[in-house]
């Protein structure tokens, strides 16, 4: 990624200053457990040398991708249908509204029971976590389609599956994308939590393992920084999608 | 003409179940029917360009949506090529005001949208053709959000034309565009239509637009909409916006619509600018052509305002009535005094009275509480016509207002006048009115306050001066037994043995009688009763009255008014006059309300015509009017005071034969002169001297029947 704009200078200064303050405080307090920034950096280098860093990142990304894509595949069609056939599918509303506020973390024991200590448990949790934002966005996207566009299509004699393909889907797309972005953010939050408990690889596992096996807080913080960085990259990637011609109209308002 | 109509609308009715009450109308008492369209019948020929025009919210878009198949009518049907419309159909394509171009498709893809069923080749050719025609070359691959509003509307038109429909439905398609773009789009649409000859049904609320575009213009009334008229527009194309024929059609529609803009959406207008300039859709011309909205603005469309409107129309004065409409009027003044006849004749209203079958009032009957005698005063012999009328005021007022409209008065219904505006020289310069939540100002050279007993200007300038305070409780009744064949339709005045107390009975129609108790306020307070009991208490004081009310049933709520008898300190000022009840209001014992309204309207119209002719709008121009009105107000007050002073048995009090004709003249409403004032004074003296103790009743009856009043 290139820094097109000059807007990066100020944020860079802020980060630098904060790192300096962090360094100063730890140096001043003089504890040995919480690492100084330099220790974090060397920790990261150590992880790369040992060859686990890439492995863990890939493992986490794989789980997020699998769960997230699954949620897209299930959530979008369900949401669009639910949004279009408002009356008919009203019955599902209480169920959705009740399941939605249950934190994905609460599902962890159930996931382990069903899927054991394997990739399937975190994938299931990520699927659950991202399903609801995607569905909610899809329902809203359909319901927010402008009447004038539906009428215009109807006027040209378009109905049924063609209407879905030519009007409803493209009209809903921008809002779907917003929902997906939100869901991906949540998915990335959840994967770390899931990996701390349900598996023995990934960035979440890295953090919990570094702490349990010798209070290696330099590695803990290195893992945290990495999680933050990858989360940022994921968000920027999906934001780039918003500039595609077919959806850009939905973001210029 | 022999070819069958392309579109045929038959007996179309639309009612919405949960119909919204029009905003700005506090008339909670008014029942809201849900009707939007009432019995619309319309035929449109193949290739015709028809505009549907009407005030905002009148239902013209609803009509278009029904013809286009997007909405269902409550009853009636639409036929296209003889087939009933059951839903939208590609043979008739809609063009929407809010722009129905798909933002996720390029210009090219949008235009080809309706062609997906045809071959690639054909699609490409059609798209290229319409891109060229609509001047969209170079923008084929642009997305709608990258082009201007006017261009987007071109894309939508191109998309419609590419599908090759028979009919185009256009729902205020240029409404969202700026003025210049709108003008250009109209011209382009005209060129396209001349080339393609589609049938076009075009909805707009812009009069200019309709005149520029249409072969025929269908003018709808406010909701519930009926077709007010259909105007043929045979002007040659391209049309010259400044040609006199063009302007005359425009003005014709304008008059028909009568400024009937209940739902007029006007933004805050700056005070220096005519309001119509702030409503660009209505007056889509630059504001420079109009410095004011009318020479004369009349506040209120009651009898005074309507009569003045008619007078001014006849005199060719440019004027405008701002009427709140939809508002129940105060229904006092149901019995017209004899002098109204000649005034109504002057404004050519008597034929309407006859046609509408108002009850003929032959005279007045007086009764007292302490004997069984009824004194009948007949109008026989007073002039060519020997009767007046009893009227249902709601109906009468409506007819009178429509009469003014028919004579050319512009009427701005649904506008609440907030205040009269004054310029920096202290001259009235117009009014600030409200439609719904939006305020705007109307400019004029003269403002006439005909706002009735609300006395808008009187309160604004603090000129209000209450006289003897009287209170009145009245309602409508059925089964009132008014005995006496010939005299059945007389107005009954029943005297009561309480200070300044009497009761009217006015037959409104065969079944309905208006009954009202008038007393000093103190009587009501003393009685300590609720309105119902007070009313019964009063009725039972007079045996004849009580007998007639034995089986009476009340038809509606009691109304109570307690602001009877007031006069404004001034009736005129720089640039303004007050007429009718806005100027003064006297106790209704002489049935003088309508008479005063009509008299003052007549006098005011003379004053206004002169003022405009001499280009002098200052108070001095209206002093003559003020003087006449002052005599009227004083004479009435004195007569009424006399009546009450000499009461409780006025009818049996003293009066000389010599004065009788004069008295009748006064009592019948001719009070607006110095000579009338002398007569009142003489009467006063006669009463004071108490020289004559003769039975008035017998005298009156005898003299009226036998001697006649022609002398």
Interface residues (C-beta under 8 A of the other chain):
Chain A: X146 X148 X149 X151 X152 X154 X155 X156 X157 X166 X167 X170 X171 X173 X245 X246 X247 X248 X249 X250 X252
Chain B: X68 X70 X87 X88 X89 X90 X92 X93 X94 X96 X98 X99 X100 X102 X103 X104 X105 X113 X114 X116 X143 X144 X145 X163
